[in-house]
């Protein structure tokens, strides 16, 4: 796992975003717990409900003061999560169309 890093763009000041990563690029239960506990402390009395899928990297955390975690029922993630409801496919389709249009437009200008 890499240490916390603050995201900066070339020639720019810090944009105030912290990120963490591991070698496999997958979420780990350690990263998940660290971020949820940090978020819980930042909420300072504002109560939220967090809907969580049943990924092994998403443990059921106790002693949260401001976050209540509710886990999706087994085998329902692909039905309930928007990113599994063709959002990714749609985004990729729009992206490919945009790239093709740019190629066609730049070919005519060469």
C-alpha positions in Angstrom: 0.0 0.0 0.0 1.3 3.5 -0.8 1.2 6.2 1.8 -1.3 9.0 1.7 -0.6 11.3 -1.2 -2.0 14.7 -1.9 -3.1 15.1 -5.5 -1.3 17.9 -7.4 -1.4 18.8 -11.1 1.8 20.0 -12.9 2.3 23.7 -12.2 -0.7 23.8 -9.9 -1.2 24.1 -6.2 -2.6 21.2 -4.2 -6.2 20.5 -5.2 -7.1 19.1 -1.8 -7.7 15.5 -2.7 -6.0 12.6 -0.9 -5.7 9.2 -2.5 -4.4 5.8 -1.4 -3.5 2.8 -3.5 -2.2 -0.7 -3.4 -0.2 -2.8 -5.9 -3.2 -4.7 -7.1 -5.4 -1.6 -7.6 -8.2 -3.2 -5.7 -10.0 -1.9 -2.6 -8.8 -3.5 0.5 -10.6 -3.8 3.8 -7.9 -1.8 5.5 -8.3 1.1 3.0 -12.1 0.9 3.3 -12.1 1.0 7.1 -9.6 3.9 7.2 -11.6 6.0 4.9 -15.0 5.2 6.5 -13.7 6.0 10.0 -12.1 9.2 8.8 -15.3 10.2 7.1 -17.3 9.3 10.2 -15.2 11.7 12.3 -15.5 14.5 9.7 -19.3 14.2 9.8 -19.4 15.7 13.3 -23.0 14.8 14.3 -24.5 14.7 10.9 -26.0 11.2 10.5 -26.0 9.4 7.2 -27.0 6.0 5.8 -24.4 4.3 3.6 -25.5 1.5 1.3 -22.7 -0.9 0.8 -22.3 -3.9 -1.5 -21.1 -7.3 -0.3 -17.5 -7.0 -1.5 -15.1 -8.8 0.7 -13.2 -5.5 1.1 -16.2 -3.9 2.7 -16.3 -5.2 6.3 -19.2 -4.4 8.7 -17.7 -1.7 10.9 -18.7 -1.2 14.5 -18.5 1.9 16.7 -19.3 4.4 13.9 -20.9 7.5 15.4 -22.4 9.2 12.4 -22.6 6.5 9.7 -25.0 3.6 9.6 -24.0 1.0 7.1 -26.6 -1.2 5.4 -25.4 -4.0 3.2 -27.2 -5.0 0.0 -28.7 -8.5 0.1 -26.6 -11.3 -1.3 -26.5 -11.5 -5.1 -28.3 -8.2 -5.7 -25.3 -5.9 -6.4 -25.6 -6.2 -10.1 -29.3 -5.3 -9.9 -29.0 -2.4 -7.4 -25.8 -0.6 -8.3 -26.2 2.1 -11.0 -22.7 1.4 -12.4 -23.8 -2.2 -13.2 -27.0 -0.9 -14.9 -25.4 -0.2 -18.2 -24.0 3.1 -17.1 -20.4 2.0 -17.8 -21.4 0.6 -21.2 -23.2 3.8 -22.1 -20.2 6.0 -21.1 -17.9 3.9 -23.2 -20.2 4.2 -26.2 -20.3 7.9 -25.9 -16.6 8.1 -25.5 -15.9 5.9 -28.5 -18.3 8.1 -30.6 -16.5 11.3 -29.5 -13.1 9.8 -30.3 -14.3 8.7 -33.8 -15.8 12.1 -34.5 -12.5 13.7 -33.6 -10.6 11.3 -35.8 -12.9 12.0 -38.7 -12.8 15.8 -38.2 -9.0 15.8 -37.9 -8.6 13.6 -41.0 -10.4 16.2 -43.1 -8.1 19.0 -41.9 -4.9 17.2 -42.7 
